[in-house]
Amino acid sequence: MKIDLDVQIPGEHEAGTELHTPERVMRPAGLLPVRPRASVAPPAADPESAPVVAQFDRTPRSGFHGWTAGYARRLLFSDLLVLVLVVYGTQVLWLGVGAAKVAMAADTRLTDVSYWMFSALLVVLWMVGLSMADTRSPRVVGTGSMEYVRVANSSFVVFSVVIIASFLLQFDVARGYLLVALPTGILLLMAERSLWRHWLLRRRRTGDYSSRVLLIGSEQSVERIAHELTRTPGAGYHVVGACIPTGQVGATIGATEIPVMGNVNDISAAMRAVGADTVVVTSTDELPPFKVKQISWQLEAGRQHLVLAPSIVDIAGPRLHTRPVAGLPLIHVETPRFSKGQLFLKRITDLSASLLGVIVLSPVFLFLIITIRLSSDGPIFFRQKRIGLKGREFTMLKFRTMVPDAEALLPGLLAAQRDAGNEILFKMTNDPRVTPIGRIMRKFSLDELPQLFNVIGGSMSLVGPRPPLASEVEKYADHVHRRFLAKPGITGAWQVGGRSTLSWEDSVRLDLSYVENWSLAGDILILLKTGKAVLRPGMTAA
């Protein structure tokens, strides 16, 4: 989690700092910079800092302020197009193309309003709601679920206002018209935002639409933050250099190729040298509060950003609140809450979606049942005891993908896997127990379809932590038991984050992050990403 402070830095090209740049080389955003072969001239000495001799990767890119306004305009126009199509399309389908009107109460002076006019007003209110919720902010677009959360929440608020207004002003709006327009609008807005997000990710992988980042802090913290930013190029942070307390110009950070541009007193010159538009402070042990304030003062004159990267991780934005106390910007972390209202909403969503899924996928169920029966002897379904909500045991259903005596062969395979370093999860890329048809079902996760009946029965959810075996739970550390605060899911953050390629530690981290930061919009996003992960096996959903 990063705290973004809007501060300013001097312009990129000041007198005496013009650089001779190497030939432009396209590189995916987030990849660590490689030292150019061509020599470059050093910048002019900064009177308040040591000179920076080595120069790296001075290729111009679209900085933070160079792309945000244009991208926001694209979202604005596409949002408007989607809402016009949804609202007027719903009106035509529900009320026809005639001159239907919104009926006003007889004892008011208001005249009946045409639905064509009412739909226009609804579109305007919806657009205002999206803008007031800051759904196009560069801090939420492109990565994470907050963009979708804001779209959904603002849409619900707009329709709540319309319903309350209809009650107070006593005008009668067709309920079906509103009930169809709201969910359709939310889904299409999210689909539209998803398309734009994929477009943005493609651009960021080529180095555009990203912030050029200079990291400041201890070598260990710099390497850690750089690793995380490199893993997620879609976040739009492209690391171009670092300043560390014992920085020696020309060196690199750890096992990376991030160039050291000097020590923590060389920030201004280092930023000009690498063309950075964002400073990320990765640790403050070597930077007392006054020094951080000095950095912000040095950066006042431009339009760049200072970002502080606290040590707390995997905590969603809504649970973090900055509160100034005695001049200190204290970060308050709210305790995770699992209200009855949230649980009820999740249950209703699970039940309705799983029932619909069983109905729609019934031909697929029938085909797989026949195929399994004809391909090998044994039962059609595989039943296995798993641990679910509050540590309770339940029977999980799957289509059988293995030979009938698969359980008897497991001990020998476990012994062969122990030298792989994972003593809790059993993973084998080419499991000899899997049948040919089972291999195909596993590749596209078709074997997990019967778990829809687990969802209907209430023992599982569509989205949730991975359901573990009892033998795995026996080896859990105390903190891992927090997984059981939520129902296990057919899919989850672990599924879209790498599926079977995840390490045990990453799997736990993703599950605990999901449990503590649950939201309905987050569930919808995971379900959408699951489709991509299933259709493109081996790929991590973006």
C-alpha positions in Angstrom: 0.0 0.0 0.0 1.4 3.4 -1.0 0.5 6.9 0.3 0.6 9.3 -2.6 1.5 12.9 -1.7 1.0 15.5 -4.4 4.2 17.4 -4.3 6.2 19.2 -6.9 9.7 18.9 -8.3 11.7 21.1 -10.6 11.2 20.8 -14.3 12.8 18.0 -16.1 15.1 20.1 -18.2 16.9 22.9 -16.3 19.8 25.0 -17.4 22.9 22.9 -17.6 21.2 19.6 -17.3 20.6 18.7 -21.0 21.7 15.1 -21.5 22.9 13.3 -24.5 20.6 10.3 -24.6 21.3 6.8 -26.0 19.3 5.4 -28.9 15.7 4.8 -27.9 15.1 1.2 -26.8 11.6 -0.1 -26.2 11.3 -2.1 -23.0 8.3 -3.3 -21.1 7.3 -1.1 -18.2 8.4 -2.4 -14.8 11.5 -4.3 -16.2 14.6 -3.3 -14.5 16.8 -0.9 -16.4 19.8 -2.1 -18.3 22.9 0.0 -18.5 23.3 1.6 -22.0 26.5 0.9 -23.8 26.7 4.5 -25.1 28.4 7.0 -22.7 26.4 10.0 -21.6 27.4 13.3 -20.3 27.0 13.9 -16.5 24.5 16.5 -15.3 25.7 19.8 -13.8 26.6 19.6 -10.2 23.8 20.3 -7.8 24.9 22.8 -5.1 23.2 20.8 -2.4 24.2 17.3 -3.4 27.1 15.2 -4.6 27.6 15.0 -8.3 26.0 12.2 -10.2 28.4 10.8 -12.7 26.6 7.8 -14.3 23.5 8.3 -16.4 21.0 5.6 -17.3 18.0 5.1 -19.5 17.1 8.7 -20.4 14.5 7.6 -23.0 11.5 9.9 -22.9 8.2 8.3 -21.8 4.7 9.4 -21.1 4.9 10.6 -17.5 2.2 10.6 -14.9 0.7 13.9 -15.8 1.2 13.3 -19.6 -1.4 10.6 -19.9 -3.9 10.9 -17.0 -6.0 13.6 -18.5 -6.3 11.9 -21.9 -7.1 8.6 -20.4 -9.8 10.2 -18.1 -11.4 11.8 -21.2 -11.5 8.4 -23.0 -13.2 6.9 -19.9 -15.6 9.8 -19.8 -16.8 9.4 -23.3 -17.0 5.6 -23.2 -18.9 5.8 -19.9 -21.4 8.2 -21.5 -21.8 5.9 -24.5 -22.4 2.8 -22.3 -25.0 4.6 -20.2 -26.9 6.0 -23.1 -27.1 2.6 -24.7 -28.1 0.9 -21.4 -30.7 3.5 -20.3 -32.3 4.1 -23.6 -32.0 0.4 -24.6 -33.8 -0.6 -21.4 -36.5 2.1 -22.0 -37.2 0.8 -25.5 -37.2 -2.9 -24.5 -39.4 -2.3 -21.4 -41.7 0.5 -22.5 -41.4 0.5 -26.3 -40.7 3.4 -28.6 -44.0 5.2 -27.9 -44.5 8.4 -25.9 -44.7 6.7 -22.4 -44.6 9.2 -19.5 -43.5 9.2 -15.9 -46.8 9.8 -14.1 -46.8 12.6 -11.5 -49.2 12.7 -8.5 -52.5 14.4 -9.2 -52.2 16.8 -6.3 -48.8 18.3 -7.5 -48.2 21.1 -10.0 -45.7 18.9 -11.8 -46.7 17.7 -15.3 -46.0 14.2 -16.6 -42.5 13.8 -18.0 -41.7 11.8 -21.1 -39.5 8.8 -20.5 -37.2 10.1 -23.2 -36.5 13.1 -21.0 -36.4 11.1 -17.8 -33.8 8.7 -19.3 -31.7 11.7 -20.3 -31.9 13.0 -16.7 -30.9 9.5 -15.4 -27.9 9.4 -17.7 -26.7 12.8 -16.5 -27.2 11.8 -12.8 -25.3 8.6 -13.4 -22.4 10.4 -15.0 -22.3 12.9 -12.1 -22.3 10.0 -9.7 -19.4 8.4 -11.4 -17.5 11.7 -11.4 -18.2 12.5 -7.7 -17.0 9.0 -6.8 -13.7 9.7 -8.5 -14.0 6.6 -10.6 -11.5 8.0 -13.2 -8.8 8.9 -10.8 -5.3 7.8 -11.9 -4.9 6.3 -8.4 -7.5 3.7 -9.0 -7.5 3.0 -12.8 -5.4 0.3 -14.3 -4.9 -2.0 -11.3 -6.7 -3.4 -8.3 -10.5 -3.6 -7.6 -11.1 -0.1 -6.2 -12.1 1.2 -9.7 -14.8 -1.4 -10.0 -15.9 -0.9 -6.3 -16.4 2.8 -6.9 -18.3 2.2 -10.2 -20.7 -0.2 -8.4 -21.1 1.9 -5.2 -21.8 5.2 -7.1 -24.3 3.4 -9.3 -26.2 2.1 -6.3 -26.2 5.6 -4.8 -27.6 7.2 -7.9 -30.5 4.7 -8.1 -31.1 5.1 -4.4 -31.4 8.9 -5.0 -33.9 8.3 -7.8 -36.0 6.0 -5.7 -36.1 8.3 -2.8 -36.9 11.3 -5.0 -39.8 9.3 -6.6 -41.2 8.7 -3.2 -40.9 12.3 -1.9 -42.0 13.9 -5.1 -44.7 11.3 -5.7 -43.9 10.4 -9.3 -44.3 6.8 -10.6 -41.3 5.3 -12.4 -41.6 1.8 -13.9 -39.9 -0.5 -11.4 -38.9 -3.0 -14.1 -37.2 -0.2 -16.0 -35.0 0.6 -13.0 -34.4 -3.0 -12.0 -33.1 -3.8 -15.5 -31.1 -0.6 -16.0 -29.1 -0.8 -12.8 -27.5 -4.2 -13.0 -27.1 -4.0 -16.7 -25.4 -0.7 -16.4 -23.1 -1.8 -13.7 -22.0 -4.9 -15.6 -21.5 -3.1 -18.9 -19.6 -0.3 -17.2 -17.3 -2.8 -15.5 -16.8 -4.6 -18.9 -16.0 -1.3 -20.6 -13.5 -0.4 -17.8 -12.0 -3.9 -18.1 -11.5 -3.4 -21.9 -9.8 0.0 -21.2 -7.7 -1.6 -18.5 -6.4 -4.3 -20.9 -5.6 -1.5 -23.4 -3.7 0.4 -20.7 -1.8 -2.7 -19.6 -0.6 -3.4 -23.2 0.6 0.2 -23.4 2.4 0.0 -20.0 4.1 -3.2 -21.1 5.8 -1.2 -23.9 6.9 1.5 -21.5 4.2 4.1 -22.0 1.5 5.5 -19.6 3.8 4.8 -16.6 5.5 6.8 -13.9 9.3 6.8 -14.0 10.3 6.0 -10.4 13.4 6.8 -8.3 13.5 4.6 -5.2 15.0 6.0 -2.0 15.8 3.9 1.1 17.9 1.0 2.4 19.2 -1.4 -0.2 17.1 -4.2 1.2 13.8 -2.2 1.1 14.6 -0.8 -2.4 15.2 -4.3 -3.7 11.9 -5.5 -2.1 9.8 -2.7 -3.5 11.5 -3.0 -7.0 10.7 -6.7 -7.1 7.0 -6.1 -6.3 6.7 -3.3 -8.9 8.5 -5.4 -11.5 6.0 -8.2 -10.9 3.1 -5.9 -11.6 3.9 -3.7 -14.6 0.2 -2.9 -14.9 0.5 -0.7 -11.8 2.3 1.8 -14.0 5.5 2.2 -11.9 8.7 1.9 -13.9 11.8 1.8 -11.8 14.7 3.7 -13.3 17.1 4.2 -10.5 17.7 4.3 -6.7 19.4 6.3 -4.0 20.6 4.4 -0.9 22.5 5.6 2.2 25.8 4.1 1.2 25.1 4.6 -2.5 28.1 4.4 -4.8 27.4 5.7 -8.3 27.8 3.0 -10.9 26.8 0.1 -8.7 23.5 -1.8 -8.9 21.0 -2.8 -6.3 21.5 -6.4 -5.1 20.8 -9.0 -7.8 18.9 -6.4 -9.9 20.1 -4.1 -12.7 18.7 -1.0 -11.0 21.5 1.6 -11.1 22.6 3.4 -7.9 22.4 7.1 -8.6 24.0 8.2 -5.4 23.1 8.5 -1.7 20.0 10.0 -0.1 21.5 13.5 -0.5 21.7 13.2 -4.3 17.9 13.0 -5.1 17.5 16.2 -7.2 20.4 15.4 -9.5 19.5 11.7 -9.7 15.9 12.6 -10.7 17.2 14.8 -13.5 19.7 12.2 -14.6 17.1 9.4 -15.0 14.1 11.6 -15.9 12.1 10.4 -12.9 8.7 11.9 -12.3 8.0 10.0 -9.0 10.0 9.5 -5.9 9.2 6.4 -3.8 10.6 6.3 -0.3 10.9 2.6 0.5 12.1 3.0 4.1 12.5 5.8 6.5 15.0 4.4 9.0 17.8 6.4 7.3 15.5 9.4 6.6 14.3 11.3 9.6 11.0 13.2 9.3 12.8 16.5 8.6 14.7 14.9 5.8 11.5 13.6 4.1 10.1 17.1 4.5 13.2 18.5 2.9 12.7 16.2 -0.1 9.2 17.4 -0.5 10.5 21.0 -0.4 13.1 20.2 -3.1 10.3 18.8 -5.3 7.9 21.7 -4.9 8.4 23.5 -8.2 7.3 20.8 -10.6 4.3 18.5 -11.0 5.7 15.2 -9.7 4.9 12.9 -6.9 6.3 11.8 -3.6 5.2 8.3 -2.5 5.8 6.7 0.9 5.8 2.9 0.9 4.9 1.7 4.5 5.8 -1.8 5.7 2.2 -2.8 6.0 1.1 -4.9 3.1 -2.1 -6.7 1.7 -4.5 -4.2 3.3 -7.2 -2.7 1.1 -7.5 1.0 0.8 -10.9 1.3 2.5 -9.4 0.0 5.7 -6.6 2.6 5.7 -7.2 6.1 7.0 -4.6 8.8 7.5 -5.2 11.0 10.5 -2.9 13.9 11.5 -2.0 13.7 15.2 0.4 16.2 16.7 1.8 16.9 13.2 2.3 13.2 12.5 0.3 11.6 9.6 -0.7 8.4 11.4 -2.1 5.6 9.4 -5.1 3.9 11.1 -5.8 0.3 10.0 -9.4 -0.7 10.7 -10.0 -4.2 12.0 -11.6 -6.5 9.4 -15.4 -6.7 9.9 -17.7 -9.5 8.7 -21.2 -8.0 9.2 -24.4 -10.0 8.8 -25.4 -7.7 5.9 -22.2 -8.6 4.0 -22.6 -12.3 4.6 -26.2 -12.2 3.5 -25.4 -10.3 0.3 -22.6 -12.7 -0.5 -24.9 -15.7 0.1 -27.7 -14.3 -2.1 -25.1 -13.7 -4.9 -23.7 -17.2 -4.5 -27.1 -18.9 -4.6 -28.5 -17.0 -7.5 -25.3 -17.2 -9.6 -24.7 -20.9 -8.9 -28.4 -21.9 -9.7 -28.1 -20.0 -13.0 -24.8 -21.7 -13.7 -26.2 -25.2 -13.2 -29.1 -24.4 -15.5 -26.9 -22.8 -18.3 -24.1 -25.5 -18.0 -26.4 -28.5 -17.8 -25.5 -29.7 -21.4 -21.8 -29.5 -20.3 -22.6 -31.5 -17.2 -24.3 -34.2 -19.3 -21.5 -34.4 -21.8 -18.8 -34.8 -19.1 -20.8 -37.4 -17.3 -21.2 -39.5 -20.4 -17.5 -39.0 -21.3 -16.2 -40.0 -17.9 -18.4 -43.1 -17.8 -17.2 -44.3 -21.2 -13.5 -43.4 -20.7 -12.7 -45.5 -17.6 -14.2 -47.6 -14.8 -15.1 -46.0 -11.5 -17.5 -43.4 -10.1 -18.4 -40.2 -12.0 -17.9 -37.9 -9.1 -14.9 -37.7 -6.7 -15.8 -36.9 -3.1 -13.2 -35.6 -0.7 -13.3 -34.2 2.8 -12.1 -30.6 3.0 -12.0 -28.0 5.8 -14.3 -25.0 5.4 -15.8 -22.1 7.3 -14.8 -22.0 11.0 -12.8 -25.2 10.5 -15.8 -27.4 9.8 -15.4 -30.4 7.6 -17.5 -30.8 4.5 -17.6 -33.1 1.4 -16.3 -31.4 -1.7 -17.5 -32.7 -5.1 -15.5 -32.8 -8.3 -15.7 -34.8 -11.6 -13.3 -37.8 -11.3 -10.2 -37.1 -13.3 -8.0 -40.0 -11.9 -7.8 -43.7 -12.0 -10.0 -45.4 -9.3 -7.1 -46.4 -7.0 -5.6 -42.9 -7.0 -5.7 -42.5 -3.2 -3.7 -45.7 -2.7 -0.9 -44.3 -5.0 -0.7 -41.0 -3.2 1.8 -41.9 -0.4 4.5 -42.9 -2.9 4.0 -39.7 -4.8 4.2 -37.6 -1.7 7.5 -39.1 -0.8 8.8 -38.2 -4.2 7.6 -34.6 -3.9 9.1 -33.8 -0.5 12.5 -32.8 -2.0 10.7 -30.0 -3.9 10.6 -27.8 -0.8 6.8 -27.7 -0.4 5.8 -30.0 2.5 2.2 -28.7 2.9 0.7 -28.6 -0.6 1.0 -31.5 -3.0 1.7 -30.4 -6.5 2.8 -32.5 -9.5 2.8 -31.2 -13.0 2.4 -34.6 -14.7 0.5 -36.7 -12.2 0.5 -40.3 -13.5 -2.8 -41.0 -11.8 -4.7 -38.6 -14.1 -6.7 -40.1 -17.0 -6.5 -38.6 -20.5 -10.0 -37.0 -20.3 -9.2 -35.9 -16.8 -6.1 -34.0 -18.0 -8.3 -32.0 -20.4 -10.9 -31.3 -17.7 -8.2 -30.2 -15.3 -6.6 -27.9 -17.9 -9.8 -25.9 -18.2 -11.0 -26.5 -14.6 -14.1 -28.4 -15.8 -13.6 -30.9 -13.1 -14.6 -28.3 -10.5 -18.1 -27.6 -12.0 -19.9 -30.0 -9.5 -18.7 -27.6 -6.7 -21.6 -25.4 -7.8 -23.8 -27.9 -5.9 -21.5 -27.3 -2.8 -22.3 -23.6 -3.3 -26.0 -24.2 -3.5 -25.8 -26.3 -0.3 -24.0 -23.6 1.5 -20.6 -25.3 2.3 -18.7 -23.3 -0.3 -18.8 -19.9 -2.1 -18.2 -18.9 -5.7 -15.2 -16.9 -4.5 -13.1 -17.6 -1.4 -9.9 -19.1 0.0 -8.7 -22.5 -1.3 -10.4 -25.4 0.5 -7.6 -27.4 2.3 -7.3 -31.0 3.3 -7.4 -31.9 7.0 -3.8 -33.2 6.6 -2.7 -29.8 5.4 -4.5 -27.9 8.2 -2.5 -30.0 10.8 0.7 -28.3 9.5 -0.8 -24.7 9.5 0.8 -22.0 11.5 -1.6 -20.1 13.7 -2.1 -17.1 11.4 -3.0 -19.4 8.5 -6.2 -20.4 10.3 -7.6 -17.0 9.5 -8.5 -18.6 6.1 -11.5 -20.2 7.9 -13.1 -16.8 8.6 -14.7 -17.1 5.1 -16.2 -20.0 3.2 -13.8 -21.7 0.7 -14.4 -20.8 -2.9 -14.5 -22.5 -6.3 -12.2 -19.8 -7.4 -10.3 -17.1 -5.6 -7.3 -14.8 -5.5 -5.0 -17.9 -5.5 -6.7 -19.1 -8.7 -6.2 -15.9 -10.7 -2.9 -15.1 -9.2 -1.0 -18.0 -10.6 -3.1 -21.2 -10.0 -0.8 -24.2 -9.4 2.4 -22.2 -10.0 2.0 -20.2 -6.7 4.3 -21.0 -3.8 2.8 -21.9 -0.4 3.6 -18.5 1.0 2.0 -16.6 -1.9 -1.1 -18.8 -1.7 -1.5 -18.0 2.0 -0.8 -14.3 1.5 -3.5 -14.0 -1.3 -6.1 -15.9 0.7 -5.6 -13.9 3.9 -5.7 -10.7 1.9 -9.0 -11.8 0.4 -10.5 -12.7 3.7 -9.6 -9.4 5.4 -10.5 -7.1 2.4 -13.6 -8.7 1.0 -16.0 -6.8 -1.2 -18.7 -7.8 -3.7 -17.0 -5.8 -6.5 -13.8 -7.7 -5.7 -15.6 -11.0 -6.1 -17.0 -9.9 -9.4 -13.5 -8.9 -10.6 -12.1 -12.3 -9.5 -14.8 -14.2 -11.4 -14.1 -12.2 -14.5 -10.4 -12.9 -14.2 -11.1 -16.6 -13.6 -12.5 -16.9 -17.0 -9.3 -15.5 -18.5 -7.1 -17.8 -16.3 -9.2 -20.9 -17.3 -9.3 -20.1 -21.0 -5.5 -19.4 -21.1 -4.0 -22.1 -18.9 -0.6 -21.3 -17.5 -1.2 -17.5 -17.7 -1.8 -15.3 -14.7 -4.9 -13.2 -15.1 -4.1 -9.5 -15.3 
